[in-house]
Structure formats: C-alpha cells, structure tokens
Amino acid sequence: MQRAVLVTLCWMVVVVPAAATPSCNQTAGAAQARRYVEQCLAVSPATHPPCNADNPCDLIRDEIRRGCGMLQKDAPAFCRTDKTD
C-alpha cells in the first residue's frame, strides 16, 4: 500500500507538471518548433537531449544556448546571432 502511494506521488511530481506545460509545437507552431529541434540536435552534447517539439520551447532553447556555449568558436552561425528566440 505504501509503495502504491509513493509511486503515485512520484508520478504526480514528474508527469503532471510536464503535461501542464504546452509543447513547443503548440506555442511556437510546427515550423518554428522544427527549427529549434534542428538547432538543438546540431549543438547538444547530451546523450538524450530535450530536442523534441513536444517539449516546451524554453527547454529546447536552453539546451541550444548550453550547447552553443560549449562549442564557443566552433559553434554554428545561429549560435553567434542568437536566433534561438
């Protein structure tokens, strides 16, 4: 019984807030979301990056900025012009 309660609480903490945040597709539109995803995949060093249009745009843009910051002088042009907004 206690385990079921713990699993339910964990699910509520992790899944419910994510579901409440609109996806990038919803807030920016499919074309812009696709550009963010392409940029994110181009620069993210993560093995499982958040480069998915179903994630919030802020999460994707933050990963783009992080990846661009790590690449510095070798970063793609979109990193230097900050076209992630």
C-alpha positions in Angstrom: 0.0 0.0 0.0 2.7 2.5 0.9 4.6 1.7 -2.3 1.5 2.4 -4.4 1.1 5.8 -2.6 4.8 6.6 -3.2 4.6 5.6 -6.9 1.5 7.8 -7.3 3.2 10.8 -5.6 6.3 10.4 -7.8 4.2 10.2 -10.9 2.4 13.4 -9.9 5.6 15.3 -9.2 7.2 14.2 -12.5 4.4 13.8 -15.0 1.7 16.2 -14.1 3.9 19.4 -14.3 5.3 18.3 -17.7 1.8 17.7 -19.0 0.7 21.1 -17.8 3.3 22.9 -19.9 2.4 23.4 -23.5 4.6 21.9 -26.2 6.8 24.0 -28.5 4.6 22.9 -31.3 1.6 24.4 -29.5 3.3 27.7 -28.6 5.6 28.4 -31.5 4.0 26.5 -34.3 5.3 23.5 -36.2 7.8 25.3 -38.4 9.5 27.2 -35.6 9.5 24.2 -33.4 11.2 22.2 -36.1 13.9 24.9 -36.4 14.5 24.8 -32.7 14.7 21.0 -32.8 17.2 21.0 -35.7 19.4 23.6 -33.9 19.2 21.7 -30.6 20.2 18.5 -32.3 23.1 20.2 -34.0 24.7 21.5 -30.8 23.5 19.4 -27.9 26.2 17.2 -26.3 23.6 15.2 -24.3 23.1 11.6 -25.0 19.3 12.1 -24.5 18.8 15.8 -25.3 15.5 17.5 -24.8 15.4 18.3 -28.6 11.8 17.3 -29.1 9.0 19.6 -30.3 6.7 18.0 -27.7 8.9 19.7 -25.0 8.4 23.3 -24.1 10.3 25.8 -26.3 12.2 27.2 -23.3 13.6 23.8 -22.5 14.8 23.4 -26.1 16.2 26.9 -26.3 18.1 26.5 -23.1 19.7 23.4 -24.5 20.6 25.3 -27.6 22.3 28.0 -25.6 24.1 25.5 -23.4 25.4 23.6 -26.5 26.4 26.8 -28.2 28.2 28.0 -25.1 30.2 24.7 -25.0 31.2 24.9 -28.7 32.3 28.6 -28.5 34.4 29.4 -31.6 33.3 26.2 -33.4 29.6 26.9 -32.9 27.3 27.2 -35.9 26.2 30.6 -37.2 22.9 30.5 -35.4 24.8 30.4 -32.1 26.6 33.7 -32.9 23.4 35.5 -34.0 21.3 34.2 -31.1 18.5 33.2 -33.4 17.1 30.8 -30.8 14.4 33.2 -29.9 
